[in-house]
Amino acid sequence: MRPLTVEISSPTAAADSLVDNLVGERVASALTKQDPTLWGPQAQDEAARRLAWVALPHTSRPLLATIDALWSELHADGIDRVVLAGMGGSSLAPEVICATSRVPLTVLDTTDPGQVADALAGDLERTVLVVSSKSGSTVETDSHRRVFAAAFAAAGLDPAAHLVVVTDPGSPLQRIAEEQGYRAVITAEPNVGGRYSALTAFGLVPAGLARADIANLLDDAEHQAPSLAADDPTNPALRLAAALAVGHAAGAEKVVLTDTGSGIVGFADWAEQLIAESTGKNGTGLLPVVVGSPAAPGFADAGPDATPVAIGPDVAAASVAVSGTLGGQLLLWEYAIAVVGRVLGINPFDQPDVEAAKVAARAQLDALNKPAARPAPAFVEGDVAVYPVGNWMPAGIATLSDALRALITATPARGYLAVQAYLDRIADASATVLRAELARRAQLQTTFGWGPRFLHSTGQYHKGGHQNGAFLQLTGAVTADIPVPGTQFTLGDLQQAQALGDADVLAGHGRPVLRVHLLDRAAGLVALAHAMQEL
């Protein structure tokens, strides 16, 4: 097993001093002992219910036999295709575990009807749907459960035989699963928050059923745990925390992440949620910016408002390089970000602003059948309708390129742009190129998130962190919708409600939001790319 290492390209006296302070305060060993007082009295009650993750490399061991037995049972029935319905921490960790292990896992962290239809088009007789929700009431995941149960029944299959639930003990989802006789219900350790749940049942059950080597993952994490618990200046978690916190104090509130040959597939997407949702609150925090390569805009040309971090051994390309295998890296970053929370003076275990977008989406759904008219677009240009949300856009703008230019102009100095794509991340994958196009021309740090997935991740930072963002929201026409059984809405309705609701919340924070609705998705994305090239 490769040791965990954190290399700093230009070590500073401030970072070294902070490490020494953390060692002197015995922060690492206190965290390992699950001391809830580390983040102050205002966070103590929450922290007391959220620290079991430090022991997971050991306490999750009994899950291995449970997962193997369930896999054998499914395999005997010819069920070997795993589809995961989960959001945020319930999907990001198993996705990176399976991608790194090169085993197939279909992840549904979307409300896009086209992407869900693509998952439904697989061989349902061979499919198990793992329904994964800590609260047991996540609207996206419940919708997936309802849609797949109806599809199994329509195919002449017993839905209960093809449904596995992972949830906290006593949740509404556990009750539904037991009442309806689902294949299995596996309860997770309740004293772990979603974004710290990679080594709980939420990460291990779907990955293990997909045949990732989860025993090795736990071995790796357990092997590295002593170095992370040590009150020692060589502790890699303390070194990483100090580098990020000292950078933040100097104005680098963005953390730009890329892979430089780590061998871990998609790790930055998992780290994005951990960083943003843990630190982005009380008007402070670290904004993760995930880019494709060290040459990408935002990393290669990072300014003083950002710390470039390489996931891999190439410190020459970054301010910080973090190396190690997957299990160790998961635990390392969890330790480091918890320590950053202490330094920033915030509670890293709550997410006070995530609920606002959920409430707004519910309000939009409730208004679906009411006579109030939707606002008209400011203008339509070819296959694109343009909707500025709020009163930030100057009068007289009538082209897409001018609207984009106005959004950039409305972004505060050293602020950031966020591209939020409520689209199909398979069929509309070309949307990801827009991040680099916009970053290159705006000369601003620019993030990209698939909606509604990012609402469970960077969505917390957008409302609770530094209020210097501007938002380009992409929505698209739905050509074939999917009703959600037992409700009054479709997946397309839910997707639209989530987009409009979040836009309203952001506008309520005084942030500029530009919604670009693609009347034809493919043609609209091409038009948007051309408009960016005119900037």
Backbone torsions as a table, in degrees:
resi	resn	phi	psi	omega
1	MET	NA	130.6	178.6
2	ARG	-69.6	136.7	177.5
3	PRO	-69.4	155.4	173.3
4	LEU	-76.5	133.6	176.9
5	THR	-135.4	144.6	172.3
6	VAL	-126.8	111.5	-179.4
7	GLU	-103.8	133.4	178.7
8	ILE	-110.4	123.7	-174.5
9	SER	-68.0	-38.3	179.6
10	SER	-133.7	82.5	-177.5
11	PRO	-58.1	142.9	-179.9
12	THR	-114.7	155.5	177.6
13	ALA	-63.9	-33.1	-179.2
14	ALA	-65.4	-41.9	179.4
15	ALA	-67.4	-43.8	178.0
16	ASP	-60.2	-40.9	-179.7
17	SER	-65.2	-40.2	179.2
18	LEU	-65.2	-40.6	176.9
19	VAL	-59.8	-44.9	-179.8
20	ASP	-61.0	-39.8	178.8
21	ASN	-64.3	-43.2	-179.6
22	LEU	-64.6	-37.1	176.4
23	VAL	-65.8	-45.7	-179.4
24	GLY	-63.0	-33.1	179.0
25	GLU	-83.7	-1.2	178.7
26	ARG	54.5	44.5	-176.4
27	VAL	-67.4	-43.6	-175.9
28	ALA	-63.0	-46.3	-179.0
29	SER	-69.7	-35.0	177.3
30	ALA	-65.2	-39.5	177.6
31	LEU	-64.1	-42.1	178.5
32	THR	-62.9	-31.2	176.3
33	LYS	-84.5	4.8	176.4
34	GLN	62.4	46.6	179.3
35	ASP	-78.9	111.4	-175.7
36	PRO	-78.5	-2.3	-177.9
37	THR	-86.7	-3.3	-173.6
38	LEU	-62.6	-24.3	-174.6
39	TRP	-109.6	15.9	175.6
40	GLY	91.0	167.8	-175.3
41	PRO	-64.8	-29.4	-177.8
42	GLN	-69.6	-22.3	-179.2
43	ALA	-104.6	-2.9	-168.2
44	GLN	-63.5	-43.3	-178.2
45	ASP	-62.6	-44.2	179.3
46	GLU	-65.9	-46.0	-178.3
47	ALA	-61.5	-33.4	-179.4
48	ALA	-63.3	-20.6	-179.6
49	ARG	-107.7	12.6	-171.5
50	ARG	-134.9	15.3	-172.1
51	LEU	-110.8	7.2	-178.6
52	ALA	-68.3	-11.5	-178.5
53	TRP	-64.2	-24.8	-176.9
54	VAL	-66.4	-23.7	-177.9
55	ALA	-99.9	2.1	-173.0
56	LEU	-60.5	-33.8	178.3
57	PRO	-54.9	-26.7	177.5
58	HIS	-98.1	-47.1	-171.8
59	THR	-73.5	-17.1	178.2
60	SER	-84.9	-2.7	-177.1
61	ARG	-55.6	-42.0	-178.8
62	PRO	-61.0	-21.2	178.5
63	LEU	-64.3	-27.9	-175.2
64	LEU	-59.4	-44.9	179.9
65	ALA	-67.7	-38.9	178.7
66	THR	-61.6	-44.5	-178.7
67	ILE	-68.3	-41.9	178.5
68	ASP	-61.9	-41.0	179.4
69	ALA	-65.6	-40.6	178.8
70	LEU	-66.8	-41.0	177.5
71	TRP	-60.3	-44.6	-179.8
72	SER	-60.8	-40.4	179.1
73	GLU	-65.1	-45.5	178.2
74	LEU	-64.7	-44.6	-178.8
75	HIS	-60.3	-38.5	179.2
76	ALA	-64.6	-26.5	178.0
77	ASP	-93.6	9.3	178.3
78	GLY	75.9	21.0	-179.5
79	ILE	-103.2	109.7	-175.7
80	ASP	-138.3	9.6	176.2
81	ARG	-107.5	122.2	-175.0
82	VAL	-106.7	122.9	172.5
83	VAL	-114.8	130.2	-178.0
84	LEU	-109.6	122.1	171.4
85	ALA	-102.9	110.4	-178.0
86	GLY	-168.7	156.5	-179.4
87	MET	-123.7	151.1	174.1
88	GLY	59.3	-126.1	-178.3
89	GLY	-63.0	-20.1	179.4
90	SER	-79.2	-10.5	-179.5
91	SER	-124.7	-32.9	-171.8
92	LEU	-66.5	-43.1	-179.4
93	ALA	-67.1	-51.2	179.2
94	PRO	-60.9	-29.9	178.4
95	GLU	-65.3	-44.8	-179.4
96	VAL	-71.8	-34.9	177.8
97	ILE	-62.8	-46.3	-178.0
98	CYS	-71.1	-40.1	179.4
99	ALA	-63.3	-39.5	179.8
100	THR	-69.7	-34.0	178.0
101	SER	-82.4	-4.4	179.9
102	ARG	59.8	43.0	174.5
103	VAL	-119.3	146.8	-173.8
104	PRO	-77.2	135.8	173.5
105	LEU	-147.0	123.3	175.7
106	THR	-90.9	120.3	-175.5
107	VAL	-107.8	126.3	174.2
108	LEU	-109.2	97.1	172.6
109	ASP	-123.3	46.3	-171.3
110	THR	-143.2	158.9	168.5
111	THR	-115.1	12.4	179.8
112	ASP	-72.6	123.1	-177.0
113	PRO	-60.4	-35.4	-180.0
114	GLY	-65.7	-41.7	-179.9
115	GLN	-69.6	-37.9	176.8
116	VAL	-67.4	-39.7	178.1
117	ALA	-61.5	-36.2	178.2
118	ASP	-63.3	-40.0	177.6
119	ALA	-69.0	-36.6	178.5
120	LEU	-67.7	-22.6	-176.9
121	ALA	-76.0	-8.8	176.9
122	GLY	-72.0	175.4	-178.5
123	ASP	-71.4	101.2	-176.1
124	LEU	-66.6	-29.5	179.4
125	GLU	-63.1	-28.4	-179.2
126	ARG	-98.1	6.1	-169.8
127	THR	-102.3	135.6	165.0
128	VAL	-114.0	130.8	174.6
129	LEU	-97.4	117.9	174.4
130	VAL	-92.1	113.0	-178.8
131	VAL	-97.4	112.8	-166.3
132	SER	-123.4	111.3	-179.0
133	SER	-152.4	122.6	-179.9
134	LYS	-64.1	-49.6	-178.4
135	SER	-73.4	-27.2	-175.5
136	GLY	80.6	6.6	-178.3
137	SER	-133.2	15.3	-180.0
138	THR	-61.6	122.6	-170.0
139	VAL	-65.3	-39.0	179.6
140	GLU	-63.1	-45.7	-176.5
141	THR	-68.8	-39.6	176.9
142	ASP	-63.7	-36.7	177.6
143	SER	-64.8	-42.4	177.1
144	HIS	-61.0	-42.9	179.7
145	ARG	-59.0	-46.6	-178.6
146	ARG	-64.4	-43.5	-178.2
147	VAL	-64.7	-45.5	-178.4
148	PHE	-70.1	-37.8	178.3
149	ALA	-60.0	-41.7	178.0
150	ALA	-66.2	-38.2	-179.7
151	ALA	-68.2	-40.0	176.0
152	PHE	-60.3	-45.5	-179.3
153	ALA	-63.2	-41.9	-179.8
154	ALA	-64.2	-26.1	178.6
155	ALA	-87.2	6.3	179.3
156	GLY	79.7	19.8	-178.4
157	LEU	-106.8	156.3	174.7
158	ASP	-81.2	110.6	-177.1
159	PRO	-55.7	-39.4	-175.9
160	ALA	-59.7	-32.8	-179.0
161	ALA	-70.7	-16.1	-175.5
162	HIS	-113.0	13.4	-177.6
163	LEU	-122.0	128.6	175.3
164	VAL	-123.9	136.4	-177.3
165	VAL	-115.5	135.6	169.1
166	VAL	-121.5	123.1	-175.7
167	THR	-160.3	172.8	175.2
168	ASP	-76.7	152.7	178.5
169	PRO	-58.6	135.1	175.3
170	GLY	81.1	6.8	-178.5
171	SER	-75.0	162.0	175.4
172	PRO	-58.1	-34.3	-179.9
173	LEU	-66.5	-38.1	176.3
174	GLN	-61.2	-42.8	-179.4
175	ARG	-63.7	-43.6	178.9
176	ILE	-61.0	-46.6	-177.1
177	ALA	-62.3	-41.4	-179.0
178	GLU	-72.1	-38.5	178.3
179	GLU	-64.2	-36.2	-175.9
180	GLN	-96.1	2.1	173.8
181	GLY	69.1	40.4	179.3
182	TYR	-60.6	156.8	-176.3
183	ARG	-50.6	-45.1	-179.5
184	ALA	-156.3	147.6	171.1
185	VAL	-126.0	118.2	179.6
186	ILE	-115.9	118.8	-179.8
187	THR	-91.4	142.5	-177.0
188	ALA	-96.6	165.9	174.7
189	GLU	-61.7	115.5	-174.2
190	PRO	-73.3	-19.2	-176.6
191	ASN	-91.1	40.6	177.2
192	VAL	-140.3	129.3	176.1
193	GLY	-73.8	160.3	-174.0
194	GLY	-56.4	-43.5	-175.3
195	ARG	-76.8	-10.9	175.2
196	TYR	-103.0	16.2	-168.2
197	SER	-99.2	16.6	-175.2
198	ALA	-57.5	-36.2	-176.1
199	LEU	-101.0	14.9	171.6
200	THR	-94.9	-171.9	177.0
201	ALA	-58.9	-28.3	-179.2
202	PHE	-63.4	-37.4	176.7
203	GLY	-86.5	-37.8	-168.7
204	LEU	-83.5	-35.3	-175.6
205	VAL	-65.0	-56.6	179.8
206	PRO	-62.6	-38.8	179.9
207	ALA	-66.5	-41.1	179.2
208	GLY	-67.2	-39.4	177.5
209	LEU	-66.4	-28.6	175.8
210	ALA	-80.3	-4.3	176.1
211	ARG	79.1	29.1	166.2
212	ALA	-71.0	154.9	-177.9
213	ASP	-83.9	81.2	-176.3
214	ILE	-77.7	-22.0	174.9
215	ALA	-65.3	-42.9	177.7
216	ASN	-65.2	-35.6	177.9
217	LEU	-60.1	-46.8	178.0
218	LEU	-66.6	-39.1	177.1
219	ASP	-57.9	-45.6	-177.9
220	ASP	-62.1	-47.4	-179.7
221	ALA	-63.3	-41.2	-178.8
222	GLU	-67.9	-34.9	178.4
223	HIS	-64.2	-35.5	-176.7
224	GLN	-87.5	-15.7	-173.3
225	ALA	-55.2	-42.5	-178.1
226	PRO	-59.5	-36.5	-179.9
227	SER	-67.6	-29.2	-179.3
228	LEU	-81.5	-21.6	179.5
229	ALA	-88.6	-7.7	-171.5
230	ALA	-81.0	132.8	171.3
231	ASP	-83.3	79.4	-171.7
232	ASP	-147.3	141.1	-178.6
233	PRO	-65.4	-12.1	176.4
234	THR	-89.3	-3.1	179.6
235	ASN	-57.0	117.8	-174.8
236	PRO	-64.9	-30.2	179.1
237	ALA	-68.6	-40.2	177.8
238	LEU	-66.5	-38.8	179.2
239	ARG	-65.3	-43.1	178.8
240	LEU	-66.5	-45.1	179.3
241	ALA	-59.4	-42.2	-178.9
242	ALA	-66.1	-41.5	179.4
243	ALA	-61.1	-42.8	-178.8
244	LEU	-71.1	-42.2	-177.1
245	ALA	-69.6	-40.4	178.6
246	VAL	-67.9	-38.6	175.1
247	GLY	-60.8	-43.5	178.8
248	HIS	-60.1	-43.8	-179.7
249	ALA	-61.9	-27.2	179.1
250	ALA	-90.0	4.2	177.4
251	GLY	105.7	-0.1	-179.8
252	ALA	-91.6	78.2	-178.0
253	GLU	-85.7	-2.1	173.8
254	LYS	-103.2	146.2	175.5
255	VAL	-121.9	112.2	-176.3
256	VAL	-95.3	119.6	-172.5
257	LEU	-111.0	134.2	170.5
258	THR	-148.0	163.2	179.8
259	ASP	-97.6	135.3	179.5
260	THR	-124.5	46.6	176.8
261	GLY	92.0	35.3	-177.8
262	SER	-74.5	-24.4	-172.2
263	GLY	83.1	-1.1	177.7
264	ILE	-102.1	127.5	-174.5
265	VAL	-95.4	117.9	174.2
266	GLY	79.6	20.0	-176.2
267	PHE	-61.8	-38.1	-176.9
268	ALA	-62.1	-31.2	178.2
269	ASP	-65.7	-36.5	175.2
270	TRP	-69.6	-45.7	-178.1
271	ALA	-63.7	-29.7	179.9
272	GLU	-55.7	-48.6	179.5
273	GLN	-65.2	-45.3	-178.0
274	LEU	-55.9	-46.4	-175.9
275	ILE	-71.0	-50.8	-172.3
276	ALA	-68.2	-45.5	-174.6
277	GLU	-76.9	-25.6	179.0
278	SER	-79.4	-35.7	-170.8
279	THR	-109.4	-19.3	-171.6
280	GLY	-83.3	81.0	-178.8
281	LYS	-159.9	164.8	179.8
282	ASN	57.1	29.9	177.3
283	GLY	74.2	15.5	-179.8
284	THR	-135.3	-169.3	175.2
285	GLY	123.4	178.7	179.0
286	LEU	-113.9	126.3	177.5
287	LEU	-96.8	113.4	176.2
288	PRO	-76.8	136.4	177.0
289	VAL	-122.6	110.1	-176.4
290	VAL	-93.3	124.5	179.9
291	VAL	-125.2	162.6	-170.2
292	GLY	-79.7	-25.9	-176.4
293	SER	-160.3	165.0	177.6
294	PRO	-62.1	-19.5	179.4
295	ALA	-86.7	-4.5	-173.9
296	ALA	-71.8	148.2	173.5
297	PRO	-57.3	138.2	-177.4
298	GLY	102.3	-30.4	177.4
299	PHE	-101.3	-57.7	-177.7
300	ALA	-62.5	-31.5	-177.1
301	ASP	-114.9	29.1	-177.7
302	ALA	-58.1	134.4	178.7
303	GLY	-94.7	-166.4	-177.1
304	PRO	-70.2	-8.6	179.1
305	ASP	-91.6	9.7	-175.3
306	ALA	-143.3	147.6	172.6
307	THR	-111.2	111.6	176.7
308	PRO	-75.0	129.6	-178.5
309	VAL	-126.0	123.8	177.8
310	ALA	-94.3	130.0	169.9
311	ILE	-90.6	95.2	-173.8
312	GLY	143.5	-176.4	-168.1
313	PRO	-88.3	6.8	-169.4
314	ASP	-98.3	78.7	-178.9
315	VAL	-68.8	-20.6	179.8
316	ALA	-62.0	-25.4	-177.2
317	ALA	-91.8	1.1	-170.2
318	ALA	-150.2	170.9	170.3
319	SER	-77.0	-33.1	-177.8
320	VAL	-136.7	140.4	174.1
321	ALA	-128.7	129.7	-177.2
322	VAL	-117.8	120.8	-176.7
323	SER	-120.7	154.3	177.6
324	GLY	147.5	166.8	179.1
325	THR	-80.8	170.8	-166.3
326	LEU	-59.9	-49.8	-177.2
327	GLY	-59.1	-43.3	178.6
328	GLY	-66.7	-40.2	-180.0
329	GLN	-65.0	-40.2	178.2
330	LEU	-56.8	-48.5	-177.9
331	LEU	-69.2	-38.9	179.1
332	LEU	-57.8	-50.5	-177.2
333	TRP	-67.5	-34.8	176.8
334	GLU	-62.8	-46.4	175.9
335	TYR	-59.3	-49.1	-173.4
336	ALA	-62.4	-44.4	-177.2
337	ILE	-71.1	-34.0	173.6
338	ALA	-61.4	-39.2	178.3
339	VAL	-69.1	-39.7	176.1
340	VAL	-57.2	-40.6	177.5
341	GLY	-57.0	-41.8	177.7
342	ARG	-61.8	-44.9	-177.3
343	VAL	-65.9	-38.5	-179.1
344	LEU	-78.8	-11.1	179.4
345	GLY	77.0	30.2	179.1
346	ILE	-123.8	166.0	176.0
347	ASN	-88.2	111.9	-176.8
348	PRO	-78.4	0.7	-171.7
349	PHE	-110.4	-1.2	176.1
350	ASP	-109.3	173.0	-180.0
351	GLN	-146.5	69.2	-167.8
352	PRO	-65.1	-20.3	-175.3
353	ASP	-102.5	-3.2	179.7
354	VAL	-67.8	-37.6	-176.0
355	GLU	-63.7	-28.1	-176.8
356	ALA	-59.5	-42.1	179.2
357	ALA	-67.7	-34.5	178.6
358	LYS	-66.1	-42.9	179.2
359	VAL	-62.5	-43.3	-179.4
360	ALA	-65.9	-37.2	178.3
361	ALA	-65.8	-40.8	177.7
362	ARG	-62.3	-39.2	178.3
363	ALA	-63.1	-39.1	178.1
364	GLN	-65.2	-40.7	177.5
365	LEU	-63.7	-41.5	-180.0
366	ASP	-62.9	-27.3	-177.1
367	ALA	-88.1	0.2	-174.1
368	LEU	-57.4	-42.8	-174.1
369	ASN	-99.2	14.4	178.1
370	LYS	-93.3	153.9	-172.1
371	PRO	-73.6	-11.2	-177.9
372	ALA	-56.7	133.2	-175.8
373	ALA	-79.2	146.4	172.9
374	ARG	-70.6	147.6	177.3
375	PRO	-63.2	144.9	178.0
376	ALA	-78.2	152.7	176.5
377	PRO	-66.6	153.6	174.0
378	ALA	-63.1	-37.0	174.5
379	PHE	-166.5	164.0	175.2
380	VAL	-121.9	130.5	178.5
381	GLU	-125.3	102.5	-179.4
382	GLY	61.2	-117.5	-177.0
383	ASP	-94.1	17.8	-175.1
384	VAL	-131.0	130.8	171.7
385	ALA	-108.3	135.4	-171.2
386	VAL	-114.3	125.7	-178.0
387	TYR	-126.4	101.8	169.6
388	PRO	-73.7	134.2	-179.2
389	VAL	-103.2	120.4	-172.7
390	GLY	94.8	-167.7	-173.6
391	ASN	-114.4	31.0	-173.4
392	TRP	-85.6	-25.1	-172.1
393	MET	-84.7	128.9	179.7
394	PRO	-60.4	152.4	177.3
395	ALA	-67.6	153.2	173.1
396	GLY	92.6	-5.8	179.4
397	ILE	-77.0	128.8	-173.6
398	ALA	-138.3	11.6	175.6
399	THR	-129.6	154.2	-178.0
400	LEU	-64.1	-41.4	-179.4
401	SER	-65.1	-37.1	177.9
402	ASP	-69.6	-35.2	176.8
403	ALA	-64.7	-41.7	177.1
404	LEU	-64.1	-40.9	179.0
405	ARG	-62.6	-39.3	178.6
406	ALA	-65.5	-37.7	177.9
407	LEU	-62.8	-42.5	178.6
408	ILE	-63.6	-43.7	179.9
409	THR	-62.2	-32.5	-179.0
410	ALA	-78.2	-8.5	-179.9
411	THR	-78.9	129.9	-179.9
412	PRO	-61.7	157.4	175.2
413	ALA	-56.6	135.4	-178.6
414	ARG	59.5	24.8	174.4
415	GLY	-87.1	-155.9	-179.2
416	TYR	-147.9	159.3	173.4
417	LEU	-110.3	145.0	177.9
418	ALA	-128.5	120.9	173.5
419	VAL	-93.0	122.6	-175.3
420	GLN	-121.5	106.7	-170.5
421	ALA	-104.3	102.8	173.9
422	TYR	-86.7	72.0	-172.9
423	LEU	-137.7	-171.2	179.2
424	ASP	-92.9	113.4	-173.6
425	ARG	-77.2	1.0	170.0
426	ILE	-98.4	-60.5	-176.8
427	ALA	-69.7	-31.1	-177.4
428	ASP	-106.9	30.7	-174.8
429	ALA	-61.0	-23.5	-179.8
430	SER	-62.6	-16.2	178.5
431	ALA	-60.3	-24.3	-176.5
432	THR	-64.8	-23.9	-179.6
433	VAL	-68.9	-18.1	-177.1
434	LEU	-65.8	-28.8	179.4
435	ARG	-59.3	-51.0	-178.7
436	ALA	-65.5	-40.0	179.2
437	GLU	-59.8	-46.4	-177.9
438	LEU	-69.8	-42.5	-179.9
439	ALA	-61.8	-41.0	-177.5
440	ARG	-63.9	-39.9	-174.9
441	ARG	-86.4	-33.7	-178.4
442	ALA	-83.1	-21.2	-175.1
443	GLN	57.2	40.0	176.3
444	LEU	-128.9	148.9	172.6
445	GLN	-60.6	133.4	-171.9
446	THR	-135.3	128.5	178.4
447	THR	-103.9	162.8	174.0
448	PHE	-134.1	132.1	177.7
449	GLY	-140.5	139.2	172.8
450	TRP	-82.4	129.4	176.7
451	GLY	-92.2	146.4	1.4
452	PRO	-88.0	9.7	-176.0
453	ARG	-55.0	-42.7	-175.2
454	PHE	-69.0	-19.5	178.5
455	LEU	-60.8	-26.5	178.5
456	HIS	-93.3	13.0	-174.5
457	SER	-138.1	-100.8	-179.1
458	THR	-68.4	-13.9	178.2
459	GLY	-55.6	-34.0	176.4
460	GLN	-64.3	-46.0	-178.9
461	TYR	-63.0	-40.3	-176.4
462	HIS	-56.1	-35.9	-178.7
463	LYS	-96.3	-33.7	-172.5
464	GLY	-102.4	-16.5	-176.6
465	GLY	-88.5	-154.8	178.5
466	HIS	-59.6	126.4	-175.6
467	GLN	-88.4	67.0	179.7
468	ASN	-134.5	27.5	-179.7
469	GLY	-100.4	158.1	170.3
470	ALA	-132.8	149.2	-162.4
471	PHE	-129.4	125.1	173.6
472	LEU	-104.7	107.3	-176.3
473	GLN	-101.4	128.2	179.9
474	LEU	-109.9	125.4	171.6
475	THR	-125.3	162.6	-175.5
476	GLY	-142.2	152.9	176.9
477	ALA	-61.7	142.6	177.8
478	VAL	-103.4	121.1	-178.0
479	THR	-92.5	-27.9	178.9
480	ALA	-142.5	105.2	-174.5
481	ASP	-89.6	167.1	179.9
482	ILE	-128.6	116.2	175.2
483	PRO	-65.6	146.2	175.3
484	VAL	-98.4	108.5	-175.1
485	PRO	-55.3	139.7	177.7
486	GLY	80.9	5.2	177.6
487	THR	-128.6	176.8	177.4
488	GLN	-101.6	11.5	-176.6
489	PHE	-128.4	165.1	175.1
490	THR	-105.3	170.0	174.2
491	LEU	-61.7	-38.8	177.7
492	GLY	-61.7	-39.8	175.6
493	ASP	-60.6	-45.5	-177.8
494	LEU	-64.4	-43.6	179.0
495	GLN	-59.3	-46.0	179.6
496	GLN	-65.1	-42.0	-179.8
497	ALA	-62.1	-39.3	179.3
498	GLN	-66.1	-40.7	179.4
499	ALA	-66.0	-50.6	-177.7
500	LEU	-65.6	-39.4	179.5
501	GLY	-63.4	-44.5	-179.6
502	ASP	-66.8	-38.9	177.5
503	ALA	-59.7	-41.0	179.1
504	ASP	-64.7	-40.0	179.7
505	VAL	-65.3	-44.5	179.3
506	LEU	-62.7	-43.1	178.0
507	ALA	-62.8	-34.7	176.8
508	GLY	-65.1	-22.9	174.4
509	HIS	-86.1	5.0	179.9
510	GLY	80.6	17.2	-178.0
511	ARG	-93.8	141.7	175.7
512	PRO	-74.6	129.1	179.5
513	VAL	-127.5	128.4	175.5
514	LEU	-117.0	113.0	176.7
515	ARG	-95.4	124.6	177.6
516	VAL	-111.4	112.2	-177.6
517	HIS	-98.9	123.0	-177.1
518	LEU	-88.5	106.5	179.9
519	LEU	-67.5	-32.1	167.8
520	ASP	-127.9	118.9	-169.5
521	ARG	-63.1	-50.4	-176.8
522	ALA	-63.7	-50.2	-178.7
523	ALA	-65.6	-36.8	-179.8
524	GLY	-65.8	-38.4	177.4
525	LEU	-65.6	-37.3	176.6
526	VAL	-64.7	-43.9	179.6
527	ALA	-62.6	-39.8	179.5
528	LEU	-65.5	-41.8	177.5
529	ALA	-62.2	-42.1	178.5
530	HIS	-63.8	-40.6	179.5
531	ALA	-63.3	-37.5	177.5
532	MET	-66.0	-36.5	-179.7
533	GLN	-67.9	-17.9	178.2
534	GLU	-84.7	-8.1	-177.1
535	LEU	-67.6	NA	NA
